[in-house]
Amino acid sequence: MDINIKDLDDDVGQRLREQAAAAGQSMQQYLRDTLGRIASRPSPAEFAPGPHTMSRSEFEDIRRHLRNIDAA
């Protein structure tokens, strides 16, 4: 599958280039690996119980939980 992302902010693109270089990877490989990690874990919406709008605090709680998982 090919993905094309339009209108990416220059600073975001620069930061991704820096992260890829620090990982010793091409930008494509870095993004493939990063997207693979994202896709392999539940999204914040999947953590939320039932069909409702998630509050900012719920989102931040889930985000902290995912960071803890990544750090482990």
N, C-alpha and C positions, 0 to 999 in steps of 0.2 A: 504494500500500500504506500502510496506517495501522499505526503501532506505538504501543503503550501500555506504558510502563514503570512498574511499581508498586513501592512501597517504596524509592524513591530517597532516599538520605540527604539531609537538608536542606542540609548543607554542600556536597554535590556539586551540588545544584540551584542553590545560590547562586553557586558558582564558575562554573557553566555560564552563568548569567545575566550575570555579570561579563564573561566571555569574549565572549559574544554582543554585549554593549554595546560593548566595546572594539573589536570588529570592525565595529560599525555595522550589525548585523544583528538581525533578530528571533530569538528563541530557536528557532523552527521552522527558519528558514533556516540558522542557525548549525549546528544539529544535522544537517540534511540535508547540508550541505557537509562536515561532519566525518565523518559516516557514509559519505558517498561516497568521501572520501579513504581511510578505513579499508578499505572494500570493494575499492578499486582496487589494493591491494597484497597480496602474499601474507601470510597469517597466520603466526604463529610455528610452528604445527603443520605448515603447508605447507613450511616451510624445513627441518624435521627430516627426516633421511634414514630412511626405513623406518618401519614400525609399532612404535614403542616409546614409552615414557613419557619425556617430556622432563625433563631435570634442570633445576634452578633456574639453574645456570650456563649451560646451553645457551640457556635462555629469555632470560637477561640478555644474552648475546652477540647473539642475534637482535634483541632490543630496541634495543641500541646500533646495530646495523647499520641498522635501520629509522629511527632518529633521524638517522643520518648521511644517509640517503636524503632524508628530509624537509628537512634543513638545506641540501641541495644545490640 
